[in-house]
Amino acid sequence: MPRVSNTENAQSIIALRIVKGSANNENNQFKDFVIGIEIFVPMTQWVIKDSNLRPFAIMGEIHNSLNGKIIDGLGKMNGGDF
């Protein structure tokens, strides 16, 4: 479980965690790992002026921002579904 502040406010919180990791089958000098992204949205903030609800809009933006990108120290990000 991610550690987030227990203060209550109307802001969404995004927490990253490493779910699992394993050696890369093609090159043992590299590791493959799964990053879990947890999004906490106050109930009062779920509805936005869009066809999506806020949590799904945030997930879509994160996916679009990271999928296929190369991040220094981590390598290429391959996004899955949510």
C-alpha positions in Angstrom: 0.0 0.0 0.0 1.5 3.4 -0.9 2.2 5.9 1.8 0.1 9.0 1.2 -0.7 11.9 3.5 -3.8 11.5 5.6 -4.7 15.2 5.2 -8.1 15.6 3.5 -8.3 18.0 0.6 -9.9 18.2 -2.9 -6.7 17.1 -4.8 -6.1 13.9 -6.5 -3.0 11.8 -5.5 -1.0 9.6 -7.8 1.3 7.0 -6.2 3.8 4.8 -8.1 5.0 1.4 -6.8 7.0 -1.4 -8.2 4.8 -4.5 -8.4 7.3 -7.1 -9.6 10.6 -7.4 -11.4 12.4 -10.2 -13.2 15.5 -10.7 -15.3 15.1 -10.0 -19.0 15.1 -13.2 -21.0 16.9 -11.7 -24.0 19.6 -9.9 -22.0 20.4 -10.8 -18.4 22.1 -7.4 -17.8 18.6 -5.9 -17.9 15.5 -6.3 -15.7 11.9 -6.1 -16.6 9.6 -4.7 -14.0 5.9 -3.7 -13.6 5.0 -0.3 -12.2 1.7 0.0 -10.5 0.1 3.5 -10.6 -2.6 4.1 -8.0 -4.8 7.1 -8.3 -6.8 8.5 -5.4 -9.5 10.9 -6.3 -11.9 12.4 -3.7 -15.5 11.5 -4.4 -16.4 15.2 -4.8 -13.9 15.5 -7.7 -14.9 12.5 -9.8 -17.2 14.3 -12.3 -15.5 16.7 -14.7 -16.7 18.6 -17.7 -16.0 15.7 -20.1 -17.5 12.4 -21.0 -14.9 10.7 -18.8 -14.8 10.6 -15.0 -11.6 12.1 -13.5 -9.9 8.9 -12.5 -10.2 7.5 -16.1 -9.0 10.9 -17.6 -6.0 10.8 -15.3 -5.2 7.2 -16.3 -5.5 8.0 -20.0 -3.1 11.0 -19.7 -0.6 8.9 -17.8 -0.7 6.2 -20.4 -0.4 8.7 -23.3 2.5 10.4 -21.6 4.6 7.3 -20.8 3.8 4.7 -23.4 6.7 4.2 -25.8 8.9 6.8 -24.0 12.5 6.2 -23.1 13.3 7.4 -19.6 16.9 7.8 -18.5 17.9 5.1 -16.0 14.7 3.0 -16.6 14.6 2.4 -20.4 11.7 2.2 -22.7 8.2 2.2 -21.1 5.6 -0.1 -22.6 2.2 0.6 -21.3 -0.5 -1.9 -20.7 -4.2 -1.6 -20.3 -6.0 -0.3 -17.2 
